[in-house]
């Protein structure tokens, strides 16, 4: 096993067109930390982290750099790297930015292994490259803008879509959903995401009122850390509840499943613990009978869903396309995995330099 020679972290503000809107505010550019792990035999693996706000971008890049410096000279084996870093942070209970930094380094180490083996990541994980069914995740929230964006996504062949709601009242939620349906047709699946904005009683009221909209799921209607609240919502409504993008590791996932908080599971590879953490978490969803979807990171998520039991849908919302050498390719509503060594993440260095933070 090669050893880590260096870990570098570069902060960029990648273009987002259109910007990403949520009920909590707008993300005009994508704050990314680009990670390169180079081994003593000269192989470099890549990964990136998306942190929503530039306010924490320097801190996250610094964490990656400091963790990387601690790994120099140690084996670049992802499991050993993750265990090493977590052991150093045991007294802090690594969550938040610390978990993201560990996840990013883990993803880059898996990319190293795939490149060294001459295989795409999906083959290294025991799968085969194949199309992965995805849903178009909209960035806009105003009804007219939702309709225009959805029409563009529909040309990529998606059969499922998700739109963010909760910026105003129930009437506006319904208006947004119907604008989306008018744009994509009655046969498409439609999900909504409240981004944790509703108190539990209001969530129950709104989801009841939207029952006739035949939604695929309602995502994070209340605070992500309120498993008991989500369980109350789930017990009170007929529409499926989607949770998981905010789980910091398999332990939080287990607590949510034990509470009966949701009907679906959605893993975010940068929060669940990288590729290593995903492989630990995915069987938990399958054992609980929860369909498994992904959050962001379409390149690595596509490979991981391919080898995950109970895989359902990949979220197509590509925040890093502005700095990638080859952004994610969509054909007939599915992500097409590249049949080349690595995870599919590599940099357009000219774009990186233009967008350095």
ROZA-922794 format. One record per residue (C-alpha): x, y, z. Coordinates in steps of 0.2 Angstrom, whole numbers, plus 5000, padded with zeros to 4 digits. Example, Ala and Ser with C-alpha at 12.3 -4.5 7.8 and 13.67 -1.06 7.14 Angstrom:
<atoms>
506249785039/506849955036/
</atoms>
This chain:
<atoms>
500050005000/500750174995/500950305008/500350485008/501550605002/500450765002/498750825004/498250994997/496651094999/496151244988/494651354991/493551404976/491951494973/491251404958/489951474947/488151424950/486951464936/485651484941/486051514960/485351384973/483851444983/483151374999/481951435012/483451485022/484151595009/485151594992/486751524988/487451624973/489051534971/489751364976/491051374990/492051214987/493651144994/494651054981/495650904988/497150824981/497950674989/499650624982/500550464986/502350414987/502150324970/501550484961/499750444960/498550594964/496650564969/495450704969/493850754979/492850914983/491850974997/490351094996/490051205012/488551315007/489351475013/490951565010/491051605029/491651425033/492751405017/494351455025/494051345041/493651195031/495151215019/496251235034/495551075042/495850975027/497651045026/498051005045/497250835044/498250795028/499850855036/499550725050/499350585037/501050615028/502050455028/500550345033/499750215022/498450295010/497150155014/495450235016/494950135031/496550165040/496550345036/494750365043/495150275059/496750375062/495850545060/494350495070/495450425084/496350595085/494650685087/493750555098/493650685113/492850815101/491550695094/491950735076/490450815067/490150965056/491651025047/492850895055/491750755048/491750845031/493650855031/493850675035/492550625021/493450735008/495050655012/494250485012/493550514994/495150564988/496050414995/494750304986/495050394970/496950354972/496550164974/495450164959/496750254948/498150144954/497149994950/496750054933/494850044936/493350154938/492850174956/491250074953/492249924948/493449934963/491849934974/491249774965/490049844953/489949884934/489750054926/487850074921/486650214920/485950264937/484250334937/484150514944/482950654948/483150834943/483350944958/482851114955/483751274961/482351404960/480851424970/479751554962/478351474951/478851554935/480651514937/480251334943/479251314927/480751374916/482051274925/481051114925/480751134906/482651134904/482850984915/481450884906/482450894890/483750784899/482450644900/482150644919/480550554925/480650634943/480950804950/481150894967/480751074971/481151174987/479651244996/479251335013/479851505008/478051575011/476351495016/475451335010/474651424995/476351464988/476951284991/475451224981/475751354967/477551304966/477151114965/475851144951/477051254941/478251104941/476950984936/476251094922/478051094916/478550914917/476850824914/475650724925/476650564924/478250634932/478650604950/478750754961/479550774978/479750934989/481050985001/480651105016/482451115021/482051095040/480951255041/479251205049/478751165067/478050995069/476251045070/476351155055/477251015045/475850905049/474551035043/475451065027/475850885022/473950845026/473450985015/474650935001/474050745001/473050774985/474650824976/475250644976/477050684981/478450554980/479150614996/479250765008/481050805013/481650865030/480050955035/480650995052/482351005061/483550875055/484050825072/482250805079/482050625076/480550615088/479750765079/479950675062/479250515069/477650615075/477550685057/477750525049/476350445060/475150585056/475250595037/475150475022/476450555011/478250475013/479550565023/481350575016/482750605029/484650575029/485650715020/486050785037/486550625046/488350645053/488850465052/488050295054/487650325072/486450465069/485650365055/485350215067/484550335079/483350405066/482950235060/482650165077/481450315081/480450275065/480750455059/480650425040/480150315025/481650345014/483550375017/484650495008/486450495011/487650635009/489350565005/490250715013/489250705029/489050515031/490950485031/491550485013/491550325003/492050225019/490550295029/489350265015/489850085013/489550065032/487850155031/486950095016/486649915023/485749995038/484450075026/484249915017/483949815033/482649945038/481749935021/482150115017/482450154998/484150234997/484450394987/485950514987/486250704991/487350804979/489050734973/488350644958/490050574952/490450474968/488550444973/488250364956/489650234959/489050204977/487150184973/487650064959/488349944973/487049984987/485649874990/483949954989/484650104979/483250214973/483650384965/485150494963/485050684965/485650774950/486150944956/487950974950/488751114961/490551084955/490251074936/491151244934/492851184940/492750994934/493650934918/492150834914/490450874923/489250734926/488450664910/486550634909/485750524896/483850494897/483650544915/485150434921/486950474926/488150384915/489650324924/491350344915/492250184912/493950264916/495150244931/494550344946/493050424953/492750534938/493250694948/494650794940/494950974938/494851104925/496451194931/496051354921/494351364929/495051334946/496251474945/494851594939/493751554953/495051544967/494351614983/
</atoms>
